[in-house]
Amino acid sequence: MTEKKTTVLLCESDPVQRDLIGLALRRLGLQVIIAQSQSEAGGLIARYSPALVLLDLFLPGGGGLDLIRDIKQKGAQSPGVIVVSALGFTEVVEQAVAAGARDFLVKPVNPDFLVERVQAALEMKP
């Protein structure tokens, strides 16, 4: 019998970042689905019900803060969100957390630190 992998959604439009972060997540044994735009992310969340979303704030088709708010409107069934962004300014971090993000990682992110934060987020109760 095959063990079901935990699914995470990686919302990242930059191919290099997408590959690096995706590799780190797969090494954890996670099933990684990829979205390159806000609209694509919304559809994949509805289809796969991921346990966690890793989200860049700048996506084609809309801002990441709007996507966080959309995700959090689903209530207790919504996945956790970790923002992974190059914009680590205090105001941006505060806006992301206020919108509902669990964590905020600044790019370029250390893969070991990313793995640590993802594991912590997956262990948290919704």
DAVEN-V575582 format. One record per residue. N is the residue number from 1. RES is the residue in three letters. NEAR is the number of other C-alpha atoms within 12 Angstrom. D_LAST is the distance of its C-alpha to the last C-alpha in Angstrom with 1 decimal. Layout:
n	res	near	d_last
N	RES	NEAR	D_LAST
N	RES	NEAR	D_LAST
This chain:
n	res	near	d_last
1	MET	3	27.8
2	THR	4	25.5
3	GLU	8	22.0
4	LYS	9	19.4
5	LYS	18	18.1
6	THR	25	14.6
7	THR	30	14.9
8	VAL	38	14.4
9	LEU	43	16.0
10	LEU	46	18.4
11	CYS	45	19.8
12	GLU	37	23.0
13	SER	29	26.5
14	ASP	27	28.4
15	PRO	15	29.6
16	VAL	13	30.1
17	GLN	28	26.7
18	ARG	30	25.2
19	ASP	20	27.2
20	LEU	23	26.6
21	ILE	40	22.8
22	GLY	33	22.8
23	LEU	23	25.0
24	ALA	28	22.9
25	LEU	35	19.8
26	ARG	24	22.2
27	ARG	19	23.6
28	LEU	24	20.3
29	GLY	19	20.7
30	LEU	27	18.2
31	GLN	26	19.1
32	VAL	33	19.5
33	ILE	34	20.1
34	ILE	35	21.8
35	ALA	30	22.1
36	GLN	30	24.9
37	SER	27	24.5
38	GLN	34	22.1
39	SER	21	23.4
40	GLU	24	23.1
41	ALA	38	19.4
42	GLY	34	18.7
43	GLY	22	20.6
44	LEU	26	19.0
45	ILE	36	15.4
46	ALA	19	16.8
47	ARG	13	18.8
48	TYR	23	16.7
49	SER	25	13.0
50	PRO	32	12.1
51	ALA	34	9.1
52	LEU	42	10.0
53	VAL	48	12.6
54	LEU	48	15.3
55	LEU	47	17.3
56	ASP	45	20.8
57	LEU	41	21.4
58	PHE	25	24.8
59	LEU	27	24.8
60	PRO	20	27.6
61	GLY	18	27.2
62	GLY	21	25.2
63	GLY	25	23.2
64	GLY	40	19.8
65	LEU	31	18.9
66	ASP	27	19.5
67	LEU	39	17.4
68	ILE	39	14.3
69	ARG	25	15.2
70	ASP	26	15.7
71	ILE	34	12.3
72	LYS	28	10.6
73	GLN	15	13.1
74	LYS	19	11.5
75	GLY	14	9.1
76	ALA	12	6.2
77	GLN	17	7.5
78	SER	28	7.5
79	PRO	39	7.3
80	GLY	41	6.8
81	VAL	44	10.4
82	ILE	41	13.0
83	VAL	45	16.4
84	VAL	42	19.4
85	SER	33	22.5
86	ALA	21	26.0
87	LEU	22	25.8
88	GLY	22	24.6
89	PHE	15	26.3
90	THR	12	24.8
91	GLU	12	24.8
92	VAL	25	22.9
93	VAL	26	20.2
94	GLU	19	20.0
95	GLN	24	19.8
96	ALA	34	17.0
97	VAL	24	14.9
98	ALA	19	16.0
99	ALA	28	15.1
100	GLY	31	11.4
101	ALA	37	11.7
102	ARG	33	10.0
103	ASP	34	13.4
104	PHE	38	16.9
105	LEU	34	19.4
106	VAL	26	23.0
107	LYS	26	25.2
108	PRO	21	27.0
109	VAL	23	24.2
110	ASN	17	25.3
111	PRO	25	24.1
112	ASP	18	23.5
113	PHE	20	21.4
114	LEU	30	19.4
115	VAL	27	18.8
116	GLU	19	17.9
117	ARG	29	15.2
118	VAL	40	13.8
119	GLN	25	13.8
120	ALA	18	12.1
121	ALA	26	9.2
122	LEU	28	9.0
123	GLU	14	9.2
124	MET	16	6.4
125	LYS	14	3.8
126	PRO	19	0.0
